[in-house]
Amino acid sequence: METVHPRVLGYLGRALSLELSAVQQYMTQASLLALWGDGGSAERFRQETVEEMQHAERLVQQMLRLGVAPAASQLKPVSAARDLIGLLRLNIVQEDELIQHYAEANRFCLLVSDLGNAQFFHDLWQEESQHGDELEAWVQDLAGLERSWASQRVTF
């Protein structure tokens, strides 16, 4: 069993809490969107749920490889909004927290020459960064549609 810096274990535990919080948020929001009749967006949020679950599973596997029992400390409460753009903006904030966490964990691992965990956190950072970019693009697409609809409205 390899020796790992206690702070790296802390980063892993916090990451697990953040990923499981994201699972809970996306799952809840998928159900909310389904209730609103937006089946397409609900399905996309379900896919986001699966991706975050896969990240959580990878974290659990990494913790087990390091010989520690996985434990998420506390899940963040689910955030809700009145519309899809509002939900996406909340999710961007949550993704940004994950991105920052993985970047910080990667930097620390490099500082203590833990190259294996540095690469592990870097890979998750890349995936979450791409995910954040996709959410940003989705918001931009929806905002563009809203502007287009507003310009087509007839006023009296």
C-alpha positions in Angstrom: 0.0 0.0 0.0 1.4 3.4 -1.0 1.8 6.2 1.5 -0.2 9.2 0.5 -0.2 12.7 2.0 -3.2 13.3 4.3 -4.1 16.4 2.4 -4.4 14.4 -0.8 -6.9 12.2 1.0 -8.7 15.3 2.0 -8.9 16.4 -1.6 -10.3 13.0 -2.5 -13.0 13.1 0.2 -14.0 16.6 -0.7 -14.2 15.7 -4.4 -16.4 12.8 -3.5 -18.8 15.1 -1.6 -18.9 17.6 -4.5 -19.5 14.9 -7.1 -22.3 13.2 -5.1 -23.8 16.7 -4.5 -23.8 17.2 -8.3 -25.5 13.8 -8.8 -28.2 14.8 -6.4 -28.6 18.2 -8.0 -28.8 16.9 -11.6 -31.1 14.0 -10.7 -33.5 16.4 -8.9 -33.4 18.9 -11.7 -34.0 16.2 -14.3 -37.2 15.3 -12.5 -38.2 18.9 -12.2 -37.7 19.4 -15.9 -39.8 16.3 -16.7 -42.6 17.8 -14.5 -42.3 21.0 -16.6 -42.8 19.0 -19.7 -39.2 19.5 -21.0 -38.3 15.9 -21.7 -35.3 16.7 -23.9 -33.6 18.8 -21.2 -34.6 16.3 -18.5 -32.9 13.5 -20.5 -29.8 15.6 -20.9 -29.7 16.2 -17.1 -30.1 12.5 -16.5 -27.0 12.0 -18.7 -25.2 14.6 -16.5 -26.2 12.6 -13.5 -24.6 9.5 -14.9 -21.4 11.3 -15.7 -21.1 12.7 -12.2 -21.8 9.2 -10.8 -19.0 7.9 -12.9 -16.7 10.5 -11.4 -17.8 9.6 -7.9 -17.1 5.9 -8.7 -13.6 6.7 -9.9 -13.0 8.7 -6.7 -14.1 5.7 -4.6 -11.9 3.4 -6.6 -8.9 5.7 -6.2 -9.5 5.9 -2.4 -9.7 2.1 -2.2 -6.5 1.8 -4.2 -4.9 4.1 -1.6 -6.2 1.9 1.2 -8.7 4.3 2.7 -12.4 3.9 3.2 -14.4 6.3 0.9 -16.5 8.8 2.9 -18.3 11.8 1.6 -18.6 14.4 4.4 -21.7 16.4 3.6 -23.8 16.9 0.5 -24.7 20.4 -0.6 -28.4 21.2 -0.8 -30.0 21.0 -4.2 -30.4 24.4 -6.0 -33.5 25.1 -8.0 -34.6 27.9 -10.3 -37.7 29.0 -12.1 -36.5 28.0 -15.6 -34.0 26.0 -17.5 -31.5 28.9 -17.9 -31.7 29.5 -14.2 -30.9 25.8 -13.5 -28.0 25.8 -15.9 -26.5 28.9 -14.3 -26.7 27.2 -10.9 -25.0 24.2 -12.3 -22.3 26.2 -13.9 -21.5 27.5 -10.4 -21.4 24.0 -9.1 -19.2 22.8 -11.9 -16.8 25.8 -11.3 -16.4 24.6 -7.7 -15.4 21.2 -9.0 -13.0 22.6 -11.6 -11.3 24.8 -9.0 -11.1 21.9 -6.5 -9.5 19.6 -9.0 -7.0 22.3 -10.1 -6.0 23.0 -6.5 -5.7 19.3 -5.8 -3.6 18.8 -8.9 -1.3 21.7 -7.9 -0.8 20.3 -4.4 0.0 16.8 -5.7 2.6 18.3 -8.1 4.0 20.3 -5.1 4.5 17.1 -3.1 5.7 15.1 -6.1 2.6 12.8 -6.0 2.5 12.4 -9.8 -0.1 9.6 -9.8 -2.7 11.5 -7.9 -1.7 14.7 -9.8 -2.6 13.0 -13.1 -5.8 11.6 -11.5 -7.0 15.1 -10.5 -5.8 16.6 -13.8 -8.0 14.1 -15.8 -11.0 14.9 -13.7 -10.2 18.7 -14.0 -10.2 18.3 -17.8 -13.5 16.5 -17.9 -15.2 19.0 -15.6 -13.7 21.9 -17.5 -15.2 20.5 -20.7 -18.5 19.9 -19.0 -18.5 23.5 -17.7 -17.9 24.8 -21.3 -20.8 22.7 -22.6 -23.1 24.2 -19.9 -21.9 27.7 -20.8 -22.6 27.0 -24.5 -26.1 25.6 -23.7 -26.9 28.8 -21.8 -25.6 31.0 -24.7 -27.8 29.0 -27.2 -30.9 29.4 -25.0 -30.2 33.1 -24.4 -29.8 33.6 -28.2 -33.2 31.9 -28.7 -34.8 34.1 -26.2 -33.5 37.2 -27.9 -34.7 35.9 -31.2 -38.2 35.2 -29.9 -38.3 38.7 -28.2 -37.4 40.4 -31.5 -40.2 38.6 -33.3 -43.0 39.6 -31.0 -45.5 42.0 -32.3 -46.2 44.9 -30.1 -49.4 47.0 -30.1 
